[in-house]
């Protein structure tokens, strides 16, 4: 593999683009657009000579902008024969970029057919800003063993890297059951990992498939309706949590209802801090002066006789 010192001028139409090694192309930064529009091309694209003419090796955004402006292209010739060489040159030309997990996944998917796991870990992960043997490195490589549809979701930013651990434990049928949750919703890392883990563990506990767990929880009816994405995710998480922790969910719902009744009309906050391992509760309020303290004491005296306290201290009910 060799970067030659030969720089040529080519028409923008004479350079073929679209090779699989251009795995991060597609998004043009506005700063680059402004620079090329005002000053012209400051850095050549990389190309190689093939039987079909010049092929782009790196510089897709520059080529796209120069084509848009109908300007000639400065191109540096490289000698690269193998897919690995093309990919490495592309990474070298994009070394200024800070890849996220989605970008890393797209790069690894390109190299995976050509390199074994050890080579990916040793030679590619460091170029993607990931230390070999690190947790993220292991997760990224483990994702390569998951079905392509899930790799697409990670590469598209629909599912977080950390979800790979529980996805790898699921059967194909279980993964098929949950894939619809991630097609159109933008999940946070914690919500995605939690809902997948709760569904998987609920299935293991009850001897049911994830499909059956989701059906019992009516989760599919929460998709594609009038709910906002935020509300849909909140309901899906609540349903999965209830499936995994039915008794804890019952206690939490009963306690929260009682806490709202007790603190209604006040600024006090009433919580159960110990996941119901104890029967106590915690009252909190932030104040900034003596007047607010006096008002808080008055509110507290008024709360003391609320009937809902019995459910605060015994959320399981009389039979608990």
N, C-alpha and C positions, 0 to 999 in steps of 0.2 A: 504494500500500500504506500503510495507516494503522492505528496502534494508537489506538483511541479511548479516551476517559476514562470510558466507560460500563461499569460493573460490575454484573452482574445475579446474582440467585440462581436456580438451576435445580435441578430434581430430577436425580439422577444418571442416571435412565433417559431423560431428554429429550435427552441429548447423544449424537449418533452418533459413534462412534470407529471406527478401522480404515482410514483413508485411507492411500494410498501414501506420503504425505509424512511419516508417523510412522515413519520408517525405523529408528529406534533403540529403539522401544518393545518391551516384553516382559520386561525385567528390573527388578524392584522392589527398591531398596536397603532393607535392614533399618532403616537410620537414618531414612529417610523414613517407613517404616511406624510406627516408634516415635514420631516427631514428630507425625504426624497423629493417631495414637491418643491421645496424651497431651494435645496442645495444640489440635488441630484444624487446619484448612487455613490456612496463613499466606500463601500466594501464590496468586492466582487462576489458573485454567487459561485458555488462549486459545481462543476459539470464534468462528465466523462464522455469520451468518444465511444460510440457504439456503431454497429452496422446500420442502425436506423438513424444515425445522426447524434446530436448532443443530447445527453440525458442529465436532468438536474440531480445533483447529489445533496445539496443543501442550499437554502436561500429561497424557500418557496414564497415567503411574504414579499421579499424584494422583487422576485420575478413577477408576482401577481400585480404589484403596484406599477412596475415599469410597463407591463402589458396594458394596464388600465390607462397609463399616461401615453402609451404608444411611443416609448423611448427605447433605444438600443440598450443592450445589457452587457456589462463588463463581467466576464466569466473567467475563473481560474480553472485550469485543467487539472484533473487528478487521475491517478491510475488506481482504480479499485475494481477488483474482479468478483469478489465473493459478497454475498449478502451481509456477512458480518463486517467486512471492511466498509461497505456502504453505511451500515448503521453506526459504526464507530466514528466515521467522518461526520455524519449528521450530528451525533452527540457532541463531538468536538466543536462544531460550528455553533452549537446551541448551548455551550458551556456557561453562558451568562444567565441563562434562564434558571429559575428556581422551581423545579418540578414538584407538583403535589402528587398524592397517591394515584389519582386518575392518570396523570401523565406517566408516572412510573409504570403503571400497569400496561399502558399502550406500548411503551418501549420494551418491556419484558416479553410481551406477547409476540413482538416482532423477532426478538432474538431467540426465544425458546425453541423453535424448530431446528435451530442451527447450533445450539450450545447445550451441554448438559448442565445439571443443577450446580455442580461445583464451579464450572466456568461462569455461569450467570452470577453466582455469589461472589466469585473472586474478581471478575473483570468488568461486570456490568453494574452491579449494585453501587460500588463506589462512585461511578460516573453519574449516578442518579441521586447522589447525596445520602446514601444509606450505608451504614457500616455493616460489613459481613458479620454474621453470627448474632446480629442484633435482633430484638423482638420484631421490629418492623420488617427487617430483611427476611426473617423466617416466614412472617405472615404473607409478604408479597410472593415469595416463591411457592408457598402452600396454595395461594390463590390460583396458580397456574394449573393445579390439579382439579379445580372446580370446573363445572360445565361452562361453555363459552357464553351462554346467556348471562350468567352471573358475572363473568369477567367483563362483559359489555356494560353491566350496571355499575361495576366499580370504575371502569374506565370513563363512564359518563358522569361520575360523581353522584349516582343515585343511592349508593350504599357505602358505608364506611369500611375501611380496611379491617378494623377490629372485628367486624362481623364474620370474617372468614373462619374464626375458630369454631363457632357454633355451627356454621353452615357445613363445615367439613365433617361434623358428627352426624348430620342428617342424612337420611336416605334420599335417593333421587325423587321419590314420591313426596317426601316432606318438603324438599326444596321447591318442587313444582307447586306445592300448595301455598307457599309464602311469597313466591316471586311476584305475584300481582300486587303485593303491598308496596313495592318499590318502583313501579313503572312510572308513576306520575307524581309521587309525593317526595318532598325533600326532607329526609330524616336527619336528626342530629345523631352523633355517634352513640350517646347513651341510650336514646330512645330505640334506635335500631337494634343495638346489641341486647337491650332488655327484652324487647318484644319477641325477638327470635329465641332467646334463651328461655323465656317463660313458656312459649308455645312448645318448644322441644321438651322441656322438663315436665310440663303438664301431660304431654303424651306418654312419656316414660312412666310417670306416676300412675296413670290410669290404664295403661296398656292400650291406648288408642293411638291412631295415626294423627299427625298434625292436622290433616284435613278434617278429621272428626272433631278435634278440639276446636278448630276455627268455626266449624259448622254449629256446634253447640253454643259457641259464644256469639253467633250471628255476626261474625266479623266481615264477611263478604258484603253484607247489606250496608256497611259503613263506607264502602267505596263507590265512587261514581254518582253520589247523590248531590244534595244541595249544600252539604257541609263544606266549610272552608277547609283548605289543607291542614291548617293548624288544629281545627276542631276534629277533623277526621283522625289525625295522628293521636290526639289526646284520647279519643274514644277507643281507638284500636289498642293503645297501650293499656287503658283501663280494663278492656275486655281480656287481654292476654294476662294481665296481672291477676285478675279475678279467677281465670282458669287455673293459674299456677298456685295462687294463695287464696282459695275461696273463703276460709275462715278469717284470715287476716284482713281480707277485703271487707268482709261483713262487719268486723270490729271497727275498722277504720271509718266506714260509711256511717255507722251508728254513732261513733264518737264525734265525727265531724259535724253531724247534724245537731248533736247535743251541744257541742262547743259554740256553734252559731247561735243557738237559742240562748245560751248563757250570756254571751258577749254582745248580743244585738243592741245597737244603739250606743255602744261604748268603743273606746279605742284599744281595749285590751285584746290580746291574742292568746288563745288557749290551745295548747298542743299536747300530744302524747309523745314524749321524746324517746321512749324505750321500746318501740314496736310491740307494745302491750305485754312486755315481759314483766312489768310491774303495773300496779293499779293506780299509780300516781299520775298527775298531770302538771303541766307547766304553764304559768301565767306570765306574760311579758308585756311591757309597755315602755316606750321611750319618752322621757320628759326632759324639759330644759330649764324649768324654773319652779319656784315654790307654788305658784298658782296652778300650774299643771299637775303638780303633786297633789295638791288639795283636791282638785277635780278628779284625779285618778282614784283617790281614797274614797271619795263620795260614790263614784261609779262602782267600786269594788264592794262597798257596803250594800249598794242596790242589787248587785249580782248575787250576793251571798244566799238569798232565799229562793233563787230560781229552781223550779222543780226539775229542770233538766240535769242538775248536778248528779242525780242518781245514775243517769246513763253515762255521764263523764267518768264516774268512778267504777261503773259496772257495765261497760259497753256490750258485754256478752248477754246481758239480760238476767233475769232472776234465776234462770236455770244454769247459769255459767258457774 
